[in-house]
């Protein structure tokens, strides 16, 4: 009897739990069918079916679990997708989904593997789900989110985010030199994809762990060094889904801002009758789950904004 009571305290299944999560499953199954019809590759059905099911599980748990346990939903999807992308597609199938793999395929004119991944997750996807990839699927943050510094110890360090653009430019320049000046083509890249994947991820993980430990911030790598943010920020301002604060019920306690892992000054937007327009939002739902009045929710409508209102270190 006690076990049943505890279960009832943890989970509450509603029709909405199924409808929202089923939409994500249907969306990714649709992408898989599209790629199957375009290429005849049954493998696409498996890949996108798996990702869609992972999102279904995470969204269902997020919607069904009580507030204390809701983060389990996002973390479940993060682990399921991250391990699949890095472990199965990366180390077993030798597909380099890192940004250098994207540039190699792009220069070769190949719309598969890394180019397909980047188009969906980091170019077209942000037009609908913002930087949801960063919050729900990134395999670097999949590991870093286990570290103890979920709430940043300080605001953002001014100008340090420029390193993301320098990192992006360095990778683009390096690949351009290899291809155009050293005749390093798709064949050589294909043979060394696993090497690129291992070296790239070693750099990402080591630098991410050092930054997190020094700055006491799990998401420091996101804020200061990750190169994929450069492309995501272009389209995330158009995002259909964004967080919104209902100021009629909000008591401006600032708990949401205190807990935001991306240091966004959320109330600045709501006071201007805006949704959270920051391209730094990763749709992690931390603000939603921490709000004591339940005033924050994910809404969908068409608006445009790249306005950044961030908590900076003084």
C-alpha positions in Angstrom: 0.0 0.0 0.0 2.9 2.3 0.9 4.6 1.6 -2.5 1.4 2.5 -4.4 1.1 5.8 -2.4 4.7 6.7 -3.3 4.1 5.9 -6.9 1.0 8.1 -7.0 3.1 10.9 -5.5 5.7 10.6 -8.2 3.7 10.3 -11.4 0.4 11.5 -12.8 -0.4 10.4 -16.3 -2.8 12.6 -18.4 -3.9 12.7 -22.0 -1.6 15.7 -22.6 1.3 13.5 -21.5 0.7 11.3 -24.5 -0.3 13.9 -27.1 2.9 16.1 -26.7 5.3 13.2 -26.6 3.5 11.4 -29.5 3.9 14.5 -31.6 7.7 14.3 -31.2 7.7 10.6 -32.1 5.5 11.2 -35.2 7.8 14.0 -36.3 10.9 12.0 -36.2 9.2 9.0 -37.8 8.2 11.3 -40.6 11.8 12.4 -41.1 12.8 8.7 -41.2 10.1 8.0 -43.8 11.2 11.0 -45.9 14.8 9.9 -45.9 13.8 6.3 -46.7 11.7 7.4 -49.7 14.5 9.7 -50.9 17.3 7.2 -50.6 15.8 3.8 -50.0 17.9 3.4 -46.8 15.9 1.5 -44.2 18.6 2.5 -41.7 17.1 6.0 -41.6 13.9 4.5 -40.3 15.7 2.9 -37.4 17.8 6.0 -36.6 15.0 8.5 -36.5 12.6 6.0 -35.0 15.0 5.5 -32.1 15.5 9.3 -31.6 11.8 9.9 -31.8 11.1 7.2 -29.3 13.8 8.6 -27.0 12.1 12.0 -27.2 8.8 10.4 -26.6 10.0 8.8 -23.3 11.7 11.9 -22.1 8.7 14.2 -22.8 6.3 11.7 -21.4 8.2 11.5 -18.1 8.6 15.3 -18.0 4.9 15.8 -18.4 3.8 12.9 -16.1 6.3 13.1 -13.1 5.7 15.4 -10.2 7.9 18.5 -10.1 10.7 17.0 -8.0 11.3 14.2 -10.5 10.6 16.0 -13.8 14.3 16.4 -14.6 14.5 12.7 -15.0 12.6 13.0 -18.3 15.1 15.3 -19.9 18.1 13.4 -18.5 16.6 10.1 -19.8 16.4 11.5 -23.4 19.8 13.1 -23.1 21.4 9.8 -22.2 19.4 7.7 -24.7 20.2 10.1 -27.7 23.7 11.0 -26.6 24.9 7.4 -26.1 23.3 6.4 -29.4 24.9 9.2 -31.4 28.3 8.9 -29.8 28.5 5.2 -29.1 26.5 3.5 -31.8 26.7 5.9 -34.8 30.2 7.2 -33.7 32.3 4.4 -32.4 30.5 1.4 -33.9 29.3 2.9 -37.3 32.3 5.3 -37.6 30.1 8.3 -38.4 31.8 11.5 -37.3 28.9 13.7 -36.1 31.3 16.4 -34.8 31.4 19.7 -36.5 34.5 18.8 -38.6 32.6 15.9 -40.0 29.8 18.3 -41.0 32.3 20.5 -42.9 33.9 17.5 -44.6 30.6 16.2 -45.9 29.4 19.7 -46.8 32.5 20.4 -49.0 32.0 17.0 -50.6 28.3 17.8 -51.4 27.1 14.7 -49.4 23.7 15.1 -47.7 24.0 12.2 -45.2 25.6 11.5 -41.8 26.9 14.7 -40.3 25.3 17.0 -42.8 21.8 15.5 -42.2 22.4 15.7 -38.4 23.5 19.3 -38.5 20.7 20.4 -40.8 18.0 18.8 -38.6 19.5 19.4 -35.1 21.4 22.6 -35.5 20.0 24.6 -38.4 16.4 23.7 -39.2 15.6 22.3 -35.7 16.3 25.5 -33.8 13.6 27.2 -35.9 11.1 25.1 -34.0 12.7 24.0 -30.8 15.4 26.6 -30.2 18.5 25.1 -28.7 16.7 22.1 -27.5 19.5 19.9 -28.8 21.8 21.4 -26.2 19.4 20.7 -23.3 18.1 17.3 -24.4 20.6 15.5 -26.6 24.2 16.8 -26.5 26.6 14.0 -25.7 29.2 16.4 -24.1 26.6 17.8 -21.7 25.3 14.3 -21.2 28.4 13.7 -19.1 28.9 17.2 -17.7 25.3 17.3 -16.3 26.4 14.7 -13.8 28.8 17.1 -12.2 27.7 19.0 -9.1 27.7 22.5 -10.5 24.2 22.6 -12.0 23.5 26.1 -10.7 26.3 28.5 -11.8 28.4 29.9 -9.0 28.6 33.3 -10.7 27.3 35.2 -13.7 28.8 35.0 -17.2 32.3 36.3 -17.8 32.0 39.1 -20.3 33.5 38.6 -23.7 34.7 35.0 -23.0 31.9 33.7 -25.2 33.8 35.1 -28.2 35.9 31.9 -27.9 33.0 30.0 -29.4 33.3 32.0 -32.6 37.1 31.7 -32.7 36.7 27.9 -32.2 34.2 27.8 -35.0 36.5 29.8 -37.3 39.5 27.7 -36.5 37.7 24.4 -37.4 36.3 25.9 -40.6 39.7 27.3 -41.5 41.5 24.0 -40.7 39.1 21.9 -42.8 39.3 24.4 -45.7 43.1 24.2 -45.7 43.1 20.4 -45.6 40.7 20.2 -48.5 41.8 23.0 -50.8 45.5 23.2 -50.1 46.5 19.7 -48.9 44.2 17.6 -51.1 42.6 15.9 -48.1 39.4 14.6 -49.7 36.4 12.6 -48.6 38.3 9.3 -49.1 41.0 10.2 -46.6 38.4 11.6 -44.2 36.3 8.5 -44.4 39.3 6.4 -43.5 40.1 8.6 -40.5 36.6 9.3 -39.3 37.0 7.4 -36.0 40.3 9.2 -35.3 38.6 12.6 -35.9 35.8 11.5 -33.6 38.1 10.4 -30.8 40.4 13.4 -30.9 37.5 15.9 -31.2 35.7 14.4 -28.2 38.8 14.1 -26.1 39.3 17.9 -26.6 35.6 18.6 -25.9 35.4 16.5 -22.7 38.7 17.6 -21.3 38.1 21.3 -21.9 34.5 21.0 -20.7 35.5 19.3 -17.4 38.3 21.9 -16.8 36.0 24.8 -17.4 33.3 23.3 -15.2 35.7 22.7 -12.3 37.4 26.1 -12.5 34.2 28.1 -13.0 31.9 25.9 -10.9 29.5 25.7 -13.8 28.5 22.5 -15.6 27.5 24.5 -18.7 30.6 26.6 -19.0 31.7 24.8 -22.1 28.3 25.7 -23.7 28.7 29.4 -22.8 32.3 29.9 -23.7 33.8 27.3 -26.1 31.2 25.2 -28.0 31.4 26.0 -31.7 28.0 24.6 -32.8 26.3 27.5 -31.0 27.4 29.8 -33.8 25.0 28.1 -36.3 22.3 27.5 -33.8 22.1 31.1 -32.8 21.2 32.1 -36.4 17.9 30.2 -36.4 17.0 29.8 -32.8 15.6 33.4 -32.6 12.8 32.2 -34.9 11.9 29.3 -32.6 8.2 28.3 -32.5 8.6 26.9 -29.0 9.9 29.2 -26.2 9.4 29.6 -22.5 6.9 32.2 -21.2 6.2 33.6 -17.8 2.7 34.4 -16.8 3.1 37.7 -14.9 -0.4 37.5 -13.5 0.6 34.6 -11.3 4.4 35.3 -11.1 5.5 36.9 -7.8 8.9 37.8 -9.1 10.8 35.8 -6.5 13.6 35.3 -9.0 14.0 31.6 -8.1 13.8 30.8 -11.9 16.7 33.1 -12.6 18.7 31.8 -9.7 18.4 28.2 -11.0 18.8 28.9 -14.7 22.0 27.0 -15.9 22.5 29.5 -18.8 22.4 32.7 -16.6 19.4 34.2 -18.5 17.6 37.1 -16.8 14.2 35.6 -17.5 12.1 38.3 -15.8 13.5 41.0 -18.1 11.6 39.4 -21.0 8.3 38.9 -19.1 8.3 42.5 -17.8 8.3 43.6 -21.5 5.5 41.2 -22.2 7.8 38.9 -24.2 8.5 35.2 -24.3 12.1 34.2 -23.4 13.8 35.5 -26.6 17.3 34.7 -25.6 19.2 32.4 -28.0 21.0 31.0 -25.0 17.9 29.2 -23.7 18.3 25.4 -24.1 14.7 24.5 -23.2 15.9 22.4 -20.2 12.8 23.3 -18.2 14.8 24.1 -15.1 12.9 27.4 -14.7 9.6 25.6 -15.2 10.4 22.9 -12.6 11.8 25.4 -10.0 9.0 28.0 -10.2 7.0 27.8 -7.0 3.9 29.4 -8.5 3.9 27.3 -11.7 4.0 30.5 -13.8 6.4 29.3 -16.5 5.4 27.1 -19.4 6.6 26.3 -22.9 4.3 28.0 -25.5 4.2 28.0 -29.2 3.6 31.0 -31.4 5.5 33.0 -34.1 7.7 35.7 -32.8 11.3 36.8 -33.6 14.0 37.9 -31.2 17.7 37.4 -30.5 17.7 39.8 -27.6 20.2 38.7 -25.0 19.5 39.6 -21.3 22.1 37.7 -19.3 23.4 37.7 -15.8 27.0 38.9 -16.1 29.7 38.7 -13.5 30.3 42.1 -12.0 
